Structures are given as C-alpha cells and as structure tokens.
C-alpha cells in the first residue's frame, strides 16, 4: 500500500472518532472522514456546535480516538493528555509522510520561510506542496503527494504540542516566549517547539539559527546526524530589499542558503527566488502613502522582540503604533529600546499599550508619547503628528479586539485607505 492508503487504513480501524475543536483543521478532517471513513462514527466535540451546552466535553467519552485541534489548550481545560486517546492531524501526517516533509517552526518568520522554500524548490523544477499553519491542511494536499514530492510544512507550537514524530528535515527559526496563556509554563512552550526535532533519528536533518543553543538544548539530545546551526554563517548571496518589495530577515537567508545546499537547488533557482520575493501580508507590508506619509503594516508582530526587529530593519520610523492583548509577556526590553531609539512619536493603545505608555511616561525621557483608546484613533493621531514613516507593529496579540492578527492588519489597511478620501 502507498502512504495515503496506510493513512486511511490506520484510521479505519476505529469505530468512532471525535473531532475536538471544529475549526479549520477539524472541518478538514470531517471532509476527509466523509470521503474515506464512511463506516466510522464521527463525533463533533465543540462548544459552538454542541447540543450539550456546558457538558459538551462529555462527547470525548464516546470516541475511541480523538483528533485534537491545535487551538484547544488541554491545560486551560484541566484535561491531562493521557486521559484520552488523543492525536492530531499533524501527528498522523508526520507519521506517514514525515520522510518527505521539510518542517519549519519558530516564534517568528515561519510563513515567510516556508513560502520561500516552496518557491525555491519549484524554480528548480522540483515537486513541492505547501501546507500547515500557513493556512492549508495537509489533508487537502495528500492526494497530490508523489514519491518524489517535497512537502513544505509550517508548524505552530500548538500543532507540535504532544506529537511523537518529527519531519525528515526540521528547521527552527528562532525562539522567544509567546502564547503563555496557552501553556503550563514558558518551558512547556519551548518543549512543544522542540518536538520538531526531538523524534528525529540519525538519518534526519536539523537546521537552527540560534546564538545561545546551550540555554535551550542542554536537557535534550539532538539525534539528527546532519545538524547545522547557521547563526552568524557568512552568506554567499547577500540581498537587500526596499520598502515596497519587503524584507527578508538575515536569519531567513542563512537558513534558505543552507537548505539550498542540502537539497541540491541550483544557484540560479536560489537567486530567482530572492529576486521575485514580495513580503507576505501583515509582515512589514507596505500599505501605501497618504499626504506624504508612508504606512507599514506589521500586524504579525505579536511579541516585543518582533517590534524591536522591525524598528532595526526600517531604521527611519517616525511614528510607532504599539499595543494589544496582554497575555503575560514582558515588555521591559521593548521599553528600554524605545527610550533609546530615534522614533519621534510613540502611539500606544489597548491593554499592553497602556502598560508601555505608563512606564515610558514615568521615565520622563520621551515627549511625543500618546495613549489612544483603539487602533482607529491611533491611526488618526499618527496622521496628525507624522512627517515620514508610520510603523504599525503592535508587539502583542490581537485577541481582545480582533479575531487574529490578520483581521487586525486588515483593519489597519482599511483605516489608512480611508484617509485617502
């Protein structure tokens, strides 16, 4: 049997399967089950779709296997992982297709990197399929996978949490504390990320870009025989990008060049990939210019380190808009950076914006400091005080006001666009 048949065969042994969380992944598994698991009872366990109300978790008792969606935090629900027979689409997919997967995780830079890898492989004439946290379930591309296909897959920490398999090529872009409202601890978050390499063997490949490996890996054994830490590696092809085309972080280029050498991509394909790159939405995205003011949308910046990096890249930011949902991340480093920066205007909004505003205000080192109630008023204030470049890089999650960073970034775009009227 081929890999797809093995995948189906394993699941067909279960008489009942619960889908725990009916979001993007849950719905993709339901569509898969309707097509391939017609003799299996499918139970939906999701508060929004349950007739049981507050007792919706009782549905977990009815199933032999539970497909847990990444958005479900067992810790926050008080459920132990070994309490039920949990698995996930990610775990099942890596189990059967792992030898073809180039997997990417990290706190930031995942989506840009997988997009570049997929493009580079295709420019070189190789078969490549892109899926994962970037928006497409692997179940939707499984029928297209051939024996010589590469599967380029972005993994969030939530998708990696509790899995027991790792991809053949694992890439870890960076590590910063994030999503601390989801995990038991900061260490639990890092451990989830490490699952991308912890179950590799000596035939596998692991690429990281970390200056302080010992801090994270002293307790873990790296089994991959082909191990590369590309931090501070000299680039053969340094590239720069302008404000409208977008930016590729130096670390992303280091990883991409190392991978190019591993999988045998030509120099022509590598250069073609970089030459045709355009930044993804909400990642240092050039929105436009209004009355001589340029606007950059960096809504993806959900941690302070991402905002600091954006300010270092752009260099000439006149106004920074910052703030969002408070989930326990420390802001002292960002505040210290802003106090010493050349940013003329700092506009704060929402919960974390209030914290940043109060601490900077108490230092009495910054004059052009503002606090606004929401993003709309922040953009209006930016229009009034800015003479050059406005950077929206919130340094926080969006969940108190928006569904996700995408919705927040789209609102920023809309606010800028409406100024043109």
C-alpha positions as CSV (number, residue, x, y, z in Angstrom):
1,X,0.0,0.0,0.0
2,X,1.1,3.6,-0.6
3,X,1.3,6.2,2.2
4,X,-2.2,7.5,1.7
5,X,-3.7,4.0,1.8
6,X,-1.7,3.4,5.0
7,X,-3.0,6.6,6.5
8,X,-6.6,5.7,5.7
9,X,-6.1,2.1,6.9
10,X,-4.9,3.1,10.3
11,X,-7.9,5.4,10.9
12,X,-10.4,2.9,9.5
13,X,-9.7,0.5,12.5
14,X,-11.6,2.9,14.8
15,X,-15.3,2.6,15.1
16,X,-15.7,6.1,16.4
17,X,-13.5,9.2,16.1
18,X,-14.1,12.5,17.9
19,X,-13.1,15.8,16.3
20,X,-12.2,18.0,19.3
21,X,-12.4,21.6,18.0
22,X,-14.3,22.3,14.8
23,X,-12.1,25.0,13.3
24,X,-10.1,24.8,10.1
25,X,-8.3,21.5,10.9
26,X,-11.4,20.0,12.4
27,X,-13.5,20.7,9.3
28,X,-10.8,19.4,7.1
29,X,-10.7,16.1,9.0
30,X,-14.5,15.9,8.8
31,X,-14.4,16.3,5.0
32,X,-11.6,13.7,4.8
33,X,-13.7,11.3,7.0
34,X,-16.8,11.7,4.8
35,X,-14.8,10.6,1.8
36,X,-12.6,7.9,3.3
37,X,-14.0,6.8,6.6
38,X,-17.7,6.2,5.8
39,X,-18.0,3.3,8.3
40,X,-16.6,5.3,11.2
41,X,-18.8,7.3,13.5
42,X,-17.7,10.9,13.7
43,X,-18.4,12.9,16.9
44,X,-18.0,16.7,16.9
45,X,-16.8,18.0,20.3
46,X,-17.0,21.8,20.1
47,X,-19.0,24.1,22.4
48,X,-20.3,26.1,19.5
49,X,-21.7,23.0,17.8
50,X,-22.8,21.0,20.7
51,X,-26.4,20.4,22.0
52,X,-25.0,19.6,25.4
53,X,-24.1,23.1,26.3
54,X,-21.6,23.2,29.2
55,X,-21.4,19.4,29.1
56,X,-20.0,19.3,25.6
57,X,-16.8,17.6,26.8
58,X,-18.9,14.5,27.5
59,X,-18.5,13.8,23.8
60,X,-14.9,12.8,24.4
61,X,-16.1,9.7,26.3
62,X,-17.9,8.5,23.1
63,X,-14.8,8.1,20.9
64,X,-12.0,5.5,20.6
65,X,-9.7,8.2,19.0
66,X,-9.8,11.9,19.4
67,X,-8.4,14.3,16.7
68,X,-7.5,17.4,18.8
69,X,-7.4,20.7,17.0
70,X,-4.4,22.9,17.8
71,X,-6.5,25.8,19.1
72,X,-7.6,23.6,22.1
73,X,-5.5,24.1,25.2
74,X,-5.8,21.0,27.4
75,X,-4.1,22.8,30.2
76,X,-6.7,25.5,30.3
77,X,-9.5,22.9,30.3
78,X,-7.8,20.9,33.0
79,X,-7.5,17.8,30.9
80,X,-4.5,15.5,31.1
81,X,-3.1,14.4,27.7
82,X,-3.1,10.8,28.7
83,X,-6.7,11.0,29.9
84,X,-8.0,10.1,26.4
85,X,-6.6,8.6,23.2
86,X,-5.5,12.0,21.7
87,X,-3.8,12.5,18.4
88,X,-3.8,15.3,15.8
89,X,-3.8,15.8,12.0
90,X,-0.2,16.9,12.4
91,X,0.9,13.8,14.3
92,X,-0.8,11.4,11.9
93,X,0.5,13.2,8.8
94,X,4.1,13.3,10.0
95,X,3.9,9.6,11.0
96,X,3.0,8.6,7.4
97,X,4.6,11.3,5.3
98,X,7.5,12.5,7.5
99,X,10.3,11.4,5.3
100,X,9.1,13.9,2.6
101,X,8.5,16.8,4.9
102,X,10.6,19.9,5.3
103,X,9.1,21.2,8.5
104,X,9.5,24.8,9.8
105,X,8.7,26.2,13.2
106,X,9.9,29.1,15.4
107,X,8.4,32.0,17.1
108,X,8.6,34.3,14.1
109,X,9.5,34.0,10.4
110,X,7.8,30.7,9.7
111,X,5.4,31.7,7.0
112,X,7.9,33.8,5.0
113,X,10.5,30.9,5.2
114,X,8.1,28.2,4.0
115,X,6.9,30.4,1.2
116,X,10.5,31.0,0.0
117,X,11.4,27.3,0.3
118,X,8.4,26.2,-1.7
119,X,9.1,28.8,-4.4
120,X,12.8,27.8,-4.5
121,X,12.1,24.2,-5.0
122,X,9.6,24.9,-7.8
123,X,12.0,27.3,-9.5
124,X,14.5,24.4,-9.5
125,X,11.9,22.1,-11.2
126,X,11.2,20.0,-8.1
127,X,7.7,18.9,-7.0
128,X,6.7,20.8,-3.9
129,X,3.5,21.1,-1.9
130,X,2.9,23.8,0.7
131,X,0.7,23.2,3.8
132,X,0.3,23.5,7.5
133,X,-0.1,26.6,9.7
134,X,0.2,28.9,6.7
135,X,-3.4,28.0,6.0
136,X,-3.9,24.7,4.2
137,X,-4.5,21.4,6.0
138,X,-2.2,18.6,4.9
139,X,-5.3,16.5,4.4
140,X,-6.1,18.8,1.4
141,X,-2.9,18.0,-0.4
142,X,-2.4,14.3,0.5
143,X,-3.8,13.0,-2.8
144,X,-1.3,15.2,-4.7
145,X,1.8,13.8,-3.0
146,X,4.0,11.7,-5.2
147,X,7.0,9.6,-4.1
148,X,9.5,12.3,-5.2
149,X,7.4,15.3,-3.8
150,X,8.7,17.6,-1.1
151,X,6.1,18.7,1.4
152,X,6.9,22.1,2.9
153,X,5.0,22.5,6.1
154,X,4.7,25.3,8.6
155,X,4.2,24.1,12.2
156,X,2.9,26.3,15.1
157,X,3.8,25.3,18.6
158,X,0.2,24.3,19.1
159,X,0.4,21.8,16.3
160,X,3.6,20.4,17.6
161,X,2.4,20.1,21.2
162,X,2.4,16.4,22.4
163,X,3.3,14.9,19.0
164,X,5.6,11.8,18.9
165,X,7.0,12.1,15.3
166,X,9.3,14.6,13.6
167,X,9.9,15.5,9.9
168,X,12.9,14.3,8.0
169,X,14.1,17.9,7.6
170,X,13.4,20.1,10.7
171,X,14.0,23.8,10.8
172,X,13.8,26.0,13.9
173,X,14.0,29.7,13.0
174,X,14.2,31.4,16.5
175,X,12.8,31.2,20.0
176,X,11.1,33.8,22.1
177,X,8.4,33.5,24.8
178,X,4.9,33.6,23.3
179,X,1.4,32.1,23.8
180,X,2.0,31.9,27.6
181,X,-1.8,32.0,28.1
182,X,-2.0,28.6,26.3
183,X,0.8,26.6,28.0
184,X,1.5,25.5,31.6
185,X,4.8,27.4,31.5
186,X,7.4,29.0,29.3
187,X,9.3,25.7,29.3
188,X,6.2,23.9,28.1
189,X,6.0,26.3,25.1
190,X,9.6,25.6,24.2
191,X,9.2,21.9,24.7
192,X,6.3,22.0,22.1
193,X,8.6,23.7,19.6
194,X,11.4,21.1,20.2
195,X,9.1,18.3,19.1
196,X,10.0,19.3,15.6
197,X,13.4,17.6,16.2
198,X,13.1,15.5,19.3
199,X,11.8,12.5,17.5
200,X,14.3,12.5,14.6
201,X,16.9,9.8,14.0
202,X,20.4,9.8,12.7
203,X,19.2,9.8,9.1
204,X,17.4,13.1,9.5
205,X,18.4,16.8,9.1
206,X,18.1,19.6,11.7
207,X,18.7,23.3,10.9
208,X,18.5,26.0,13.5
209,X,19.5,29.7,13.8
210,X,20.2,30.3,17.5
211,X,23.1,32.2,19.2
212,X,22.5,30.5,22.6
213,X,21.9,26.8,21.9
214,X,23.0,25.7,25.4
215,X,20.3,27.7,27.0
216,X,17.6,25.7,25.3
217,X,19.1,22.3,24.4
218,X,21.2,21.3,27.4
219,X,18.5,18.9,28.6
220,X,17.7,17.4,25.1
221,X,19.6,15.1,22.9
222,X,19.8,16.0,19.2
223,X,19.7,12.7,17.3
224,X,19.9,14.1,13.8
225,X,23.4,13.3,12.4
226,X,23.2,16.2,9.9
227,X,22.9,19.1,12.3
228,X,23.5,22.7,11.2
229,X,23.4,25.9,13.3
230,X,23.6,28.6,10.7
231,X,23.7,31.5,13.2
232,X,26.3,34.1,12.0
233,X,27.0,32.0,8.9
234,X,28.5,34.1,6.1
235,X,26.1,34.5,3.2
236,X,27.2,33.7,-0.3
237,X,24.4,35.9,-1.7
238,X,23.6,38.9,0.5
239,X,20.4,40.6,-0.5
240,X,18.7,43.9,0.4
241,X,15.1,44.8,-0.3
242,X,13.3,48.2,-0.5
243,X,10.3,49.3,1.5
244,X,7.7,48.4,-1.2
245,X,9.1,44.9,-2.1
246,X,9.6,43.9,1.5
247,X,12.3,42.4,3.6
248,X,13.8,39.0,4.2
249,X,15.5,38.7,7.6
250,X,19.2,37.8,7.5
251,X,18.5,34.6,9.5
252,X,15.9,33.5,6.9
253,X,18.5,33.9,4.2
254,X,21.0,31.9,6.2
255,X,18.6,29.0,6.6
256,X,17.5,29.2,3.0
257,X,21.0,29.0,1.7
258,X,21.9,26.1,4.0
259,X,18.8,24.2,2.8
260,X,19.6,25.0,-0.8
261,X,22.9,23.2,-0.4
262,X,21.3,20.2,1.3
263,X,18.5,19.5,-1.2
264,X,20.6,20.4,-4.2
265,X,18.9,23.6,-5.5
266,X,20.8,25.4,-8.2
267,X,22.2,28.9,-7.6
268,X,20.0,30.2,-10.4
269,X,16.8,29.0,-8.7
270,X,18.0,30.4,-5.4
271,X,18.7,33.8,-6.9
272,X,15.4,33.7,-8.8
273,X,13.5,33.0,-5.6
274,X,15.0,36.1,-3.9
275,X,14.6,38.3,-6.9
276,X,10.9,37.6,-7.1
277,X,10.2,37.8,-3.4
278,X,7.4,40.0,-2.2
279,X,6.6,40.3,1.5
280,X,3.6,38.4,2.8
281,X,0.6,40.4,4.1
282,X,0.9,41.9,7.6
283,X,4.7,41.3,7.7
284,X,6.4,44.7,7.2
285,X,3.9,45.2,4.4
286,X,3.9,48.5,2.6
287,X,0.3,49.7,2.7
288,X,0.7,53.0,0.8
289,X,1.4,56.7,1.1
290,X,-1.1,59.3,2.1
291,X,-0.2,63.0,2.1
292,X,3.5,62.3,2.1
293,X,3.2,59.7,5.0
294,X,4.2,56.1,4.3
295,X,2.4,53.3,6.3
296,X,3.8,49.9,7.1
297,X,1.6,47.1,8.4
298,X,3.4,44.7,10.7
299,X,0.4,43.2,12.5
300,X,2.2,39.8,12.7
301,X,4.4,41.3,15.4
302,X,2.7,39.7,18.4
303,X,5.8,39.8,20.7
304,X,8.1,42.7,21.7
305,X,11.2,41.2,20.0
306,X,9.4,41.3,16.6
307,X,8.7,45.0,17.0
308,X,12.3,45.7,18.0
309,X,13.5,43.8,14.9
310,X,11.1,45.8,12.7
311,X,12.5,49.1,14.0
312,X,16.0,47.9,13.4
313,X,15.2,46.9,9.8
314,X,13.3,50.1,8.9
315,X,15.7,52.4,10.8
316,X,13.8,55.7,9.9
317,X,10.5,55.2,11.6
318,X,8.9,58.5,12.6
319,X,5.9,57.1,14.3
320,X,5.3,53.7,16.0
321,X,1.8,52.4,16.8
322,X,2.0,49.7,19.5
323,X,-0.4,47.8,21.8
324,X,-2.8,44.9,22.1
325,X,-3.9,42.0,24.3
326,X,-2.0,41.3,27.5
327,X,-1.0,37.6,27.9
328,X,1.8,37.9,30.3
329,X,4.7,38.8,28.0
330,X,7.4,41.0,29.5
331,X,7.8,44.5,27.9
332,X,10.9,45.8,29.7
333,X,13.2,45.1,26.8
334,X,11.0,46.9,24.3
335,X,10.5,49.9,26.6
336,X,14.3,50.2,27.1
337,X,14.8,50.0,23.4
338,X,12.2,52.7,22.7
339,X,13.7,55.0,25.3
340,X,17.0,55.0,23.4
341,X,15.5,54.9,19.9
342,X,15.2,57.6,17.3
343,X,11.5,57.1,16.9
344,X,9.9,60.6,17.2
345,X,6.3,59.6,18.1
346,X,5.1,56.6,20.1
347,X,1.4,56.0,20.0
348,X,0.1,53.4,22.4
349,X,-3.3,51.7,22.5
350,X,-5.2,48.9,24.2
351,X,-4.0,46.9,27.2
352,X,-0.3,46.4,26.7
353,X,-0.2,49.9,25.1
354,X,-1.4,51.3,28.4
355,X,1.5,49.5,30.2
356,X,4.1,50.7,27.8
357,X,2.7,54.3,27.9
358,X,2.7,54.4,31.7
359,X,6.3,53.1,32.0
360,X,7.7,55.4,29.3
361,X,5.8,58.3,30.7
362,X,7.2,57.8,34.2
363,X,10.8,57.8,32.8
364,X,10.2,61.4,31.5
365,X,12.6,60.7,28.6
366,X,10.0,60.9,25.8
367,X,7.9,64.0,25.0
368,X,6.0,62.7,21.9
369,X,4.1,59.9,23.7
370,X,0.4,59.3,23.2
371,X,-2.2,56.9,24.5
372,X,-5.3,56.3,22.4
373,X,-8.3,54.1,23.1
374,X,-8.1,51.9,19.9
375,X,-6.4,51.4,16.6
376,X,-8.7,53.8,14.7
377,X,-7.8,56.7,17.0
378,X,-4.2,55.7,16.9
379,X,-4.1,55.9,13.1
380,X,-5.8,59.3,13.2
381,X,-3.2,60.6,15.7
382,X,-0.4,59.2,13.5
383,X,-1.8,61.2,10.6
384,X,-1.7,64.4,12.7
385,X,1.9,64.0,14.1
386,X,3.9,62.1,11.5
387,X,6.2,63.6,9.0
388,X,7.7,60.5,7.5
389,X,7.1,56.8,8.1
390,X,4.4,55.1,10.3
391,X,5.0,51.6,11.5
392,X,2.2,49.6,13.0
393,X,4.0,46.9,14.9
394,X,1.8,46.1,18.0
395,X,4.2,43.8,19.9
396,X,1.2,42.0,21.3
397,X,-1.6,39.6,20.5
398,X,-4.9,40.9,19.0
399,X,-7.4,38.7,20.8
400,X,-9.1,41.4,22.9
401,X,-10.2,43.4,19.9
402,X,-9.8,41.2,16.8
403,X,-10.1,37.5,15.8
404,X,-6.4,37.3,14.9
405,X,-3.5,39.4,13.6
406,X,-4.9,39.1,10.0
407,X,-8.2,40.8,10.9
408,X,-6.2,43.5,12.9
409,X,-3.9,44.1,9.9
410,X,-6.8,44.3,7.5
411,X,-8.4,46.9,9.8
412,X,-5.2,48.9,9.8
413,X,-5.1,48.8,5.9
414,X,-8.7,49.9,5.8
415,X,-8.0,52.8,8.2
416,X,-5.1,54.0,6.1
417,X,-7.1,53.6,2.8
418,X,-10.0,55.7,4.3
419,X,-7.7,58.6,4.9
420,X,-7.3,59.0,1.1
421,X,-10.9,60.1,0.9
